[in-house]
Amino acid sequence: MSSPLAVPPALWMSRVLIAAGIYNMVWGAWTILAPGASLRLGGLPDDPVVQPIWQCLGMVIGVYGIGYWLSARDPFRHWIIILVGLLGKVLGPIGYVYSVYRGVLPPDGFKTLLTNDLIWWVPFTVILWRAALWHDASAAVAATGSGLRTLIGSTGRTLAELSTGQRVLVVFLRHSGCTFCREALADLAKARTTIEQSGTRIALISMSADDDMRPLVEKYGIGDLPRFSDPQRQLYQEFDLLPGDPSQLMGPKVWWRGFLAAISAGHGFGGIKESVFQMPGSFLVEDGRILRAYRHQTAADRPDYAELACPLPSPGDR
């Protein structure tokens, strides 16, 4: 199932970029043709020495306008133009605030920052975020068959075969560099005896190649557990695990729990090779049927794996 966030560009995105293009080109032309007037309106000193520099800045701003206008045709394809523009609109005000702090420039120039930079922060950021989700979803090949029955794991069997007449706790991980995945592996290692004594096996699903995942699971002493490498995220889609939104991936809880897991608990983090947007989850499966499901609400959620592996599903679990 595709994420509702992984959709083509909305019409408002193109309109915002067209508006930004027109504004930049008009502002750039005015700055070049009437540098003194534009300096005074912006609350900046009309200095003959500053005017040529101001006109050069107008040329740069005008060129950005052309870039925005062209990117409006396909915002997701031309995301790099929007990213460079956003960086300029963030770094410019930071530099100006620093200059005001040092007493080099007057604070009246903030009125120019409002229309040139600040009002574009939110729409540009949203466009970039949606573009990242769109590219991420496009990279995942849509499932043409049931990965449950076609994807072969480290034991030489599919997940359907592994769960035939046997309860299996299927744990989907995020990218291999994620500190929460390492924490999950540590939690599974601690709960393994309890889970297996209840008659349930454990299987791990990751987007990583098995050669990349093996050293990580061996580090936590569970290298013998069945592993499934799913770089195309076929199983993730079949189990309805979607890309996360900003609050799920970068909210305050995620940052705090990330500090606790990476630093306090010592799990650390690693390089990123897979999708950073993919959300994890855990499922109790038997005979290819989901008996119980836990889909993370944030990347920082920490499920009780022993409870999930309980033989009797709770009412309403799915």
N, C-alpha and C positions, 0 to 999 in steps of 0.2 A: 504494500500500500504506500502510495506517495505521500510525502508530508504536505500538509496544507500550506506550509511556508515555502516549499520548493515549487513556486509557480512562476510563469513568465513575467516580465516587467509589467507593472500596472501603468495605466495611462498617465496618472499623476506624475510618475517619475520622469517621463519624457517632457511633460509640461514644465516641471521644475527645472530641468536642464535647459530647456529652451529659454525660460525666463532668466536663468543664470547667464546664459550665453548673451542674450540681448543686453542685460544689465552691464556685464563686463565690457562688451564692445562699446556701448554708449559711454560708460564711465571712462574707459581707456581713451576713446576719441576726444572726449571733453578735456581730459587731463593733458593730452598732447597739444590740443589747440588753444586751451585757455588755462595754463598751469597756475597762474596767479589766482584766478577766480576760484578754481577747484581747491586750492590750498586754503584760501580764506574761508570757504564754505565748510571745509572739513575741520576748521578750528586750528589750523597749522599756520605758522608764520610764513608770509609771502616773501621769501628771501631769494634774490636773484641767483645766489649760489646753489640753492636747493632746487630751483625750478627745473634745470636740465635733468637732475636725478629723478625728480617727480615725473617728468615726461617719459623717462625710460621705464619707470614703474608702470606708467599708463600703457606703454607698449606691451609689457609683459601681461598685464591684466587683460588687455584686449585679445592677445593670443590665447589666453585661457578661455575667453568667451567663445572663440572659434572652436576650441576643443569641446566645450560643453555643448555647443550647438550640434556638432557632429555626433557626439556620444548619445544625444537624445534619440537617435534612430534605433539604437540597440544598447540601452544602458548596461545590461549584464555583460555583453560582449566587450564593451569599451570601459570596463570598470577601472582600468588602470588610470585613465584620464581623470575619472572622478576621485580616485584615491589621491593622486598627486594634487588635485585641486583642494581636497579636504585638508591635506597636510599643510598646504600653504595658508589656508584659512584658520588653522589652529596655531601654527608657528608664528604667523604674522602678529596676531594679538599678543602672544606671549612676549615677543620681542618688543612690542610697543609698551606693554605694561612695565617691562624691565627698564626701558628708556625713560618712562615717566618717573619711575622709582628713583632713578639716578638723577633726575632733574634735567635731562637732555631735551625731552619733548614735553609740550604742555598736555594736560589731561583733556583739553577740549577736543582732541582728535578722536576720542572714543565714539563720537557720533558717526564718523566714517567707518569705524570698525563694525558698527552695528549692521549697516547695510552691505558692506563689502564682505564681511566674514561671518559674524555670529549667527545671523538668521539662516545661514545655509548649513550649519552644523548638523542639525537633526535630520533634515531630508537627505543630505548626502550620506550620513551614517546609515540610515535605514536602507537606502538604495544599495550601498556596499554590502550590508549584512544579507539582504535578500539575494544579491548577486552571488555571494559566497555559498548560500544555501542552494541556489539553483545549479551552480557549477558542481557542487558536491553531490546533489541528487542525480545530475546528468552523468556523473562518473560511475554511478552504480548501475550495473546492467540489470534491466528488469528480468525477473525470474520467468523463464519459459516453461519450467516444470517445477515439481516439488523438490526443493533442496533437501527436505526431510528424507526423501527417498533416493536422492541422486548424489548428494555430497558425501564423499567417503572421508572418514576421520583417520586418526592415527592408529586405530585398532584394525583398520581395513574394513570397517562396517559403517553403514549409514546410521543416522540418528533414528530412523524408523526401525531399523534392525536392532539397534542397541536397546530401544524401548519396548521391544516385543516381549510381553509377559513380564516386564520389569519396569519399576518406577525409576525415572532418571531426572535428577535435578540439573537442568540445562542452564548454565550461567553464561550470559552474553557479556563480554567485556567491551570497554571502549578502546581507544588507541593504546598501543603498548607503552607509550611514555607517560600515561596517565597515572598519577599517584593513587587515585582511588581504585584502579585496577589492581595495583600491587597490594593495596590494603585488602581488597576482596580476596585475592589469592591467599593472603595470610589468614583471613577469617575462615576461608574454606579449609585450610590446613588444620586449624584448631577444631573446626566442627566436623571434620571428616569422619572420625570414629563414630560419633553420635549419628551422623547421617547414614553411614553404611550399616550400622547396627539396626537401624529402622527398616532396612531392606531396600534402600534407595542408593543408586549409583550417582556419580557426579560426572558431568561432561562439560567441557569448556568450549565456547565459541569465540573466535576472535577474527579481526580483519587482517591480522598479521600472517605472514608466511610461517609455516611450522618451524622452520629453522630459526626464525627470530623469536618465536614464542617459547620454544623448548628451554633455552637457558633461564628464562624468567620463571617458568613454573618449577624448574628444578631447583632454583634458588630457594623456593618456599617449600621444597620437599614433596611436591605433588606432581612430579614429572611423569608419573605412570598413569595419570588420569586421561581418559579419552579426550582428544582435542580435535576440533574442526577448524580448519582455516577457510574463512569465507570473505576474501577480499572484495568480491562483487556484492556482498551483503544480501545475498539471496535469502538466507535464513532470517536475517534481521527483518527483511521486508515481510516474509511469511509470518513471522511472529509479531508483526505490527509494531516494531520498534523504530520510531521516527527520529529525524534530526531534532536536536534541542533548540529552544529559543534562547535569547540572551540571558534571561533571568535563570533559566535552568542550567546554563553553562558557566555563567560569570556572576551570579548573584552574590550578595554578602555571605550567605551560608556557605556557598561553594568556596569562596576565598578563605573563610575561617577554617572550614573543615580541611581544605587543601593544606593550610599551614600545619594543622594538627597531624595530618597523615604524613606529609612529606618531611616535616622538620621534627616535630615532637615524637612521632612514632618511628621516624627514621626510614620510611619507605622511599623517600626521594622521588625523582621523576627522570624520564629519559627522553631521547629524541622522538620526534613525531614523524611517522611514515604514513599513517592512515588518517582517516577523516576525524577531525576534532569535533565535529558536530554530532556524531552518532551517539545516541543515548543507549545505556545498557538496560539489562533486565534479567530476571530469573524466572524459570518456569518448571513446574513439576509435570513431567510428561510420562504417559504410559500408553503403549500400543499406538503411538503417534497422536494421542489426544492430550490436550492441555487440561490437567486437573486443577492447577493453581497457577496464577500469574502474578508477578511483581514487576511492574514497569516503573522505572525510576521517575520521580517527579523532578528531581535535580540530579546532576552528576555526582553530588556529594552524598546521596542517600546510602544508608548502610543497612541492608536487610538482614534479618535473622535467618541464616541459611538452614539451621537445624529446624526451625519452625516451619519454613517453607517445605522441607522434605518430609514433614509429618504425613503418615499414610492416609489420614482421613482429611479430605479437603473441607474447608469451612464453607457453610452455605453462602452462595453468591459469588464464590471465587471463580474466576475465569481468566 
